[in-house]
Amino acid sequence: MGKTWTTRRRGDINDFDRWFKKGKTVYVINNHATNLAAQFEARTYSARIARGGGLFGGEGKSLLQCYGEVYETPPRGLRNLASPEPQVAGPLPEGKEHGRYLDRGELDQMGIWADDAQDRYNEAKKKGWR
């Protein structure tokens, strides 16, 4: 595991600000509200790349003060915010097998959806739509 800088240790802010030069990549942890739409994890991480200084310098200082902790390597056990979210519903990707057995209610519901789709297709075909 790489180095970690925090605002709680004396001297870390200045140390990190000197270390964080243009082109260096660091990782921060994002905290999310899980009661809002489309967020499954409470915490993810994201990468931040140094761009060469803030308005008055101190790009690293402001980053560390904003997030509280900064990591040199990606934190273990967290998903990258930029990566695709885990699929929890919907059609499976081509070539992927289903990872569990479906129960009777799920199979019945899929049959109902298939019948509804076939009925809509037949109605559209009668009207001359394709």
Disulfide bonds with the S-S distance in Angstrom:
none
